[in-house]
Amino acid sequence: MKSCGQTNIPETDNTQLPCEEFVSTDCVIYPEAILPFGIVEDTDLTVIVKELVKRIRQNKTKINELESLISGLQDQIDTINND
C-alpha cells in the first residue's frame, strides 16, 4: 500500500448559532417537586422562576435588615469601647 504525503488538518467553526426556536417558560414543565419552595411536581418553569425571584428579593431584604442590625450593634460596641 502506498502512503499518502498529504496532511489534512480539520477545522472547527465554533461560531455560536442563533437560537431558531423560542419556547415559552409556560411550556417547559419541571417533573420534580421542589418542596422547600412549595413547588409541586410537573410545575411550569414560569411558576418556578417567579418563586425563585420572590425568594431572592426576600433574602435581599433580610440581608439588608441584618446588615443594618450589625451596623447598629457595631456602633454600640464602639460607644462602649470609647467610654
C-alpha positions, 0 to 999 in steps of 0.5 A: 500500500502506498502512503499518502504525503498529504496532511489534512488538518480539520477545522472547527467553526465554533461560531455560536448559532442563533437560537431558531426556536423560542419556547415559552417558560409556560411550556417547559414543565419541571417533573420534580417537586421542589418542596422547600419552595412549595413547588409541586411536581410537573410545575411550569418553569414560569411558576418556578422562576417567579418563586425563585425571584420572590425568594431572592428579593426576600433574602435581599431584604433580610440581608439588608435588615441584618446588615443594618442590625450589625451596623447598629450593634457595631456602633454600640460596641464602639460607644462602649469601647470609647467610654 
